[in-house]
Amino acid sequence: MKPPLSSSSSSILRKTRFSPYLFTLLAFIVFVAILYGEDFMCILGQLEPSPGRVMSKPVKKREKLAFAIGKGEEGCDVFSGRWVRDELTRPLYEESECPYIQPQLTCQEHGRPDKDYEKWRWQPHGCDLPSFNATLMLETLRGKRMMFVGDSLNRGQYTSMICLLHTLIPEDKKSIKTYNHDSLTVFKAKDYNMSIEFYWAPFLLESNADNAIVHRISDRVVRKGSINKHGKHWKGVDILVFNTYLWWMTGLEMKVLKGSFEDEDKEIITVSTEEAYGMGMRSMLRWVRRNMNPSKSRVFFTSMSPTHAKGIDWGGRASENCYNQTAMIEDPNYWGSDSRKSVMKVIGEVFSKSKYPITFLNITQMSNYRKDAHTSIYKKQWNPLTPEQLANPTSYADCVHWCLPGLQDTWNELLFAKLFYP
């Protein structure tokens, strides 16, 4: 049996018992701390409150990006601007001086009568775009690999980059070869020990359109979770430039394969184009995070390249397209119906969550104005034209691809600016 409490022990217990007022005060403090704790953290850390964000430690200052030698002008958006006529510095090279341009893009060689589309320079609002310095670019690429990954539009930008650089390299010190059934094209400069490469992957993921030569497939299918099928060829690259958009635009829906293309019984589901595109973007970012070093490498993503297949978009006739268009669109707010803003929204949502610093090349708006810059009918035709087509050039005009030299040289000027002055 326990001994009874002494009078002194009873006195201590009475003294330590909480009063109702103290308990209420403590409960109120705990309640306020839970309800407004994040705001207190934000005030103490001099950070703006962010709904749903757990503030556990100070935000680290982002390290300097690889290859940067300076920074862009404060408040300057190089993607917002206007086209100005420039007879002195444009084009940056002549079509005849660059033997690397594919016959699908040599508009002058294939009879285009005008050259006005070559004479325009992009002028950002309130600031200037750094001049493209081929010597600086080559020296930066010394001992490095630069690769463009995507579809034929990215191949056009790849070709433009070679055209901007190759005249500084002696003829016997440069070469270009294709590998892996033409999926990989490699331009090399021997003295610089560097390469500029293009890899064909129109969806970035594995698809039934991966053949670099025969890929005109209307019933397109992408395989979920298959980024490594192509990604194994991108490892070790120092500067990666991705694009993917046009091939996803088969309508409002996209077919996605679960499993393998070798499976006898294939499980294929249909999802919205935006959902499928988001899946591709997330796969790309996961691959980048796992395989690229942000302190030594850079990754760019070129936004969607617009088409000009519907004259009614810019106030023309419904039967018109880019054929015979020699003037650009002057409406600063013009946005073509083929450029889906819902897809741009997907890009913004996915990229905003990226832990790897992706440099976004927003070429869509500036290119929307350039209905004059497409290859149209002035390109190599791989199949003989029918009498009906010859009688109606609009029917076979290519309003997707761009003449070189031309618009895509400006894309590379923007890449140059963001590489060196982010």
Disulfide bonds with the S-S distance in Angstrom:
Cys76-Cys127 1.86
Cys98-Cys163 2.04
Cys107-Cys403 2.01
Cys322-Cys399 2.14
